[in-house]
């Protein structure tokens, strides 16, 4: 399978507002793929369409070789998803939550017990086994959501801002885990506002702005010093400079606050 994700003219409307406007994504299988854009650009809406949480208004999407509109269940069996809101059952503890998810994916009890134990230990969530998720910190909830996304061994992992609220030690562990998964053939589809993380981890990126794709390709290719209709007409050398050129070319200068300084 050459591509884990392929979309053609994928769009989503909310009333008169066009949140995602005819994007064409090509995500090679087994890559660490970064999906970038400013707030409100359409990233989360795109992920919801690709994971079957939201129907497209028009266009097509194939995920792991399956049409998401006609064969969504096959897609959902093979992917893991961490949304920007953890979406957890707060009256369960960590082990109960992972057991529920694992059983929903059809894993037998012994496999669920083994995998849940390993995941809780890896995420540093095993020290208070009776603690309910409602009492978890935001970072702990994020780590449990990642554990739940991994328990069934997905071939494609969608991560929407997975490092938000995560401490430095846990962040380093998660980065190593994700790199190891990609080395084993798993495709990781990552959105993050922390461009340094994307630049360090991802081999391929796509940038969305106002619902439209404005760039897609290898990070090294996007950073090359080619002419660009941006703020200064030349593409920058860092991913941050490329990103700003592409999404803020028409941004007005920041005004100073009149009551400060």
C-alpha positions in Angstrom: 0.0 0.0 0.0 1.8 3.1 -1.2 -0.3 5.6 0.7 -1.9 5.4 4.2 -4.1 8.4 3.4 -5.3 9.7 0.0 -7.9 12.5 -0.3 -9.3 14.2 -3.4 -11.3 17.4 -3.2 -12.1 16.7 0.5 -14.4 19.5 1.8 -16.5 20.2 4.8 -19.1 23.0 5.2 -20.8 24.2 8.4 -23.7 26.1 7.0 -22.3 28.9 4.8 -18.8 28.5 6.3 -16.3 26.3 4.3 -14.0 24.9 7.0 -12.1 22.5 4.6 -11.9 23.5 1.0 -11.1 20.7 -1.5 -7.8 19.4 -0.1 -5.8 16.6 -1.7 -3.6 14.8 0.8 -1.1 12.1 0.0 0.4 10.5 3.1 2.9 7.7 2.4 2.5 4.6 4.5 5.1 4.2 7.3 5.9 7.9 7.5 5.9 10.5 10.3 3.6 13.1 8.8 3.0 16.6 10.2 -0.2 18.4 9.5 0.2 22.1 10.3 -1.9 25.2 10.2 -2.9 28.2 12.3 -5.9 28.0 14.7 -9.1 27.6 12.8 -7.3 26.5 9.6 -9.2 23.2 9.4 -6.8 20.7 11.0 -9.2 19.1 13.5 -12.1 19.1 11.0 -9.9 17.2 8.5 -8.9 14.6 11.2 -12.5 14.1 12.1 -13.4 13.4 8.5 -10.4 11.0 8.0 -11.4 9.1 11.2 -15.1 8.8 10.4 -16.1 11.2 13.2 -17.5 13.7 10.7 -18.9 13.1 7.2 -17.4 15.1 4.4 -19.6 17.5 2.5 -17.9 16.6 -0.8 -14.8 14.8 -2.1 -13.3 11.4 -1.2 -10.9 10.0 1.3 -9.2 6.6 1.4 -7.6 5.5 4.6 -5.4 2.4 4.7 -6.9 1.5 1.3 -10.5 1.8 2.5 -13.0 4.5 1.4 -14.0 6.2 4.7 -17.5 6.9 3.5 -18.4 3.3 2.5 -16.1 1.2 4.6 -15.6 3.3 7.7 -15.7 0.4 10.1 -12.7 -1.3 8.5 -10.8 2.0 8.9 -11.8 2.4 12.5 -10.5 -1.1 13.3 -7.0 -0.3 12.1 -6.4 3.3 13.4 -5.8 4.9 16.7 -6.9 8.4 17.5 -5.9 11.0 20.1 -8.2 14.0 19.8 -7.6 17.5 21.1 -10.1 16.7 23.9 -9.2 13.4 25.6 -12.8 12.2 25.5 -12.4 9.7 28.4 -14.9 8.1 30.7 -14.1 10.0 33.9 -15.6 7.6 36.4 -13.2 4.8 35.4 -9.6 4.3 36.6 -6.8 3.8 34.1 -6.9 0.0 33.9 -10.7 0.0 33.6 -10.6 2.5 30.8 -8.0 0.6 28.8 -9.8 -2.7 29.5 -13.0 -1.2 28.0 -11.2 0.1 24.9 -9.3 -3.1 24.4 -12.5 -5.3 24.7 -14.3 -2.9 22.2 -11.6 -3.7 19.7 -12.2 -7.4 20.2 -9.0 -8.3 22.2 -9.3 -11.1 24.7 -9.1 -10.4 28.4 -5.6 -11.8 28.9 -4.2 -9.7 26.0 -6.0 -6.6 27.3 -4.6 -7.2 30.8 -1.1 -7.6 29.6 -1.1 -4.7 27.2 -2.9 -2.4 29.7 -0.3 -3.1 32.3 2.6 -2.4 30.0 1.0 0.8 28.7 0.2 2.2 32.2 3.8 1.5 33.3 5.2 3.1 30.2 3.1 6.2 30.6 3.9 6.5 34.3 0.3 6.0 35.3 0.6 2.8 37.4 1.5 4.3 40.7 -2.1 5.1 41.7 -4.2 2.3 40.2 -7.5 3.3 41.9 -7.4 6.9 40.9 -10.3 7.9 38.7 -9.8 9.7 35.4 -11.8 12.7 36.7 -8.9 13.3 39.1 -6.2 12.9 36.4 -4.3 16.0 35.4 -4.6 17.2 31.8 -1.3 15.7 31.0 -2.2 12.4 32.6 -5.4 12.3 30.6 -3.4 12.9 27.4 -1.1 10.0 28.2 -4.0 7.7 28.9 -5.7 8.7 25.7 -2.5 7.8 23.8 -2.4 4.4 25.6 -6.0 3.8 24.6 -5.1 4.6 21.0 -2.3 2.1 21.0 -3.7 -0.9 22.8 -5.0 -2.7 19.7 -1.9 -2.2 17.7 -3.0 0.4 15.1 -1.4 0.7 11.6 -2.2 4.4 11.5 -2.1 6.8 14.5 -3.8 10.2 14.4 -2.5 12.6 17.1 -4.1 16.0 17.5 -1.8 18.1 19.8 -0.5 15.1 21.7 2.2 17.1 23.6 -0.1 19.7 25.0 0.2 19.7 28.8 2.8 16.9 28.8 5.9 17.3 31.0 9.4 17.2 29.6 10.2 13.7 30.8 7.0 12.2 29.4 7.3 14.2 26.2 10.7 12.7 25.6 9.4 9.2 26.2 6.4 9.7 23.8 8.7 11.0 21.1 10.9 7.9 21.3 7.8 5.7 21.3 6.4 7.3 18.2 9.7 7.2 16.3 10.0 3.5 17.2 6.4 2.9 15.9 7.3 4.5 12.6 10.4 2.4 12.3 8.1 -0.6 12.6 5.9 0.5 9.8 3.2 2.5 11.6 2.1 5.7 10.0 1.8 8.7 12.4 -0.3 11.7 11.4 0.5 14.5 13.8 -0.8 18.0 14.3 1.1 20.3 16.6 1.6 24.1 17.1 5.1 23.3 18.4 7.0 23.4 15.1 10.3 22.4 16.6 8.8 19.0 17.5 7.4 18.6 14.0 10.7 19.6 12.4 12.6 17.1 14.6 10.2 14.1 14.2 8.4 14.4 10.9 9.8 13.5 7.4 6.8 14.9 5.5 4.4 17.8 6.2 1.4 19.5 4.8 0.3 23.0 5.7 -3.3 24.1 5.7 -4.5 27.7 5.7 -8.1 28.9 5.7 -9.2 25.4 4.8 -6.8 25.0 1.8 -3.6 23.2 1.4 -0.8 25.7 0.7 2.2 23.2 0.8 2.9 19.5 1.0 6.1 17.5 0.7 9.3 16.5 2.4 10.5 18.9 5.0 13.9 19.2 3.4 12.2 20.2 0.1 10.0 22.8 1.7 13.0 24.4 3.5 15.1 24.7 0.3 15.8 28.3 -0.8 13.3 28.5 -3.7 11.4 31.6 -4.8 8.1 32.0 -2.9 5.3 34.5 -2.9 5.7 35.3 0.7 6.6 38.2 2.9 10.1 38.7 1.5 9.8 36.6 -1.7 12.3 34.0 -0.4 11.6 30.8 1.4 13.2 30.6 4.9 15.6 27.9 6.0 13.6 26.7 9.1 10.1 25.1 9.1 8.9 28.1 11.2 10.0 30.6 8.6 8.4 28.5 5.8 5.2 28.2 7.8 5.0 32.0 8.5 5.7 32.8 4.8 2.9 30.5 3.7 0.2 31.5 6.3 1.0 35.0 7.3 2.1 36.6 4.0 -0.8 39.1 4.3 -0.7 39.6 8.0 -0.7 43.2 9.2 2.1 44.4 11.5 1.4 43.9 15.2 0.3 47.2 16.8 1.6 48.2 20.3 -0.9 48.4 23.1 -1.5 52.1 23.9 -1.5 51.6 27.7 1.8 49.6 27.8 5.3 50.9 27.4 
